[in-house]
Amino acid sequence: MFNYTRFEKARIIGARALQIAMGAPVLIDVPEGLTPLDVALLEFEKGVIPITVVRPES
């Protein structure tokens, strides 16, 4: 897993939470009653979110 900046982490989790809220399938087993944000945080911690970060070369 990469070392994401706090801004990248927020963007990834926010984008994934929106996907889940709009009906995207959840990629891990989670208990009922969690919010899409909670599910996105769990997916991020397990490293299964299918989102990549492209950084400009400097």
N, C-alpha and C positions, 0 to 999 in steps of 0.2 A: 504494500500500500504506500502511496506517495505521502509526502508531507504537504498537505494542503494548507493554504493560508486560511485565516478565519473567514475571509470574504468568499473564497472558493467553496469552503465547507458550507457556508450559509446558502450560497447559490445552488449547490448540488442538492442539499436537503430540501430547500424550498421548492425547487423544480420537481423533485421526486414526490413530495407531499402533494403538490398540485396534480400530478399525474394520477396518484392514488385516489385523490378526491374526485377526479373525473372518471374513475372506473377502471384504471389500469390494474392488471393482476398484481397481487402482492407476491414477492419473491421468497418470502420466508414464512414459517408457521408462527402466527401471532395469536395471542388470546383475543377473544371478542371484547369490544368496548374501547379499543385504543383509537385515538384520533389519527388521521392521515400523517400528521407531523410526527407523532410517536412512532408510527410504523416506519416512516422514512428515516428517523434517527436510528432505529434498530437495524434497518438495512444498511445504513452507512457504517455503523459499528462493525457489522459482519462483512463488509466489503463486497456486497452483491449488487449495488446500484449500477445499472447499465448506462452510466453517463461518464464521458471522458472530459478532461480538461486539456485544452491546447494553449500552451504558453508561447508567446512570441520569443524568438531567439534574440539574444542580446549580446 
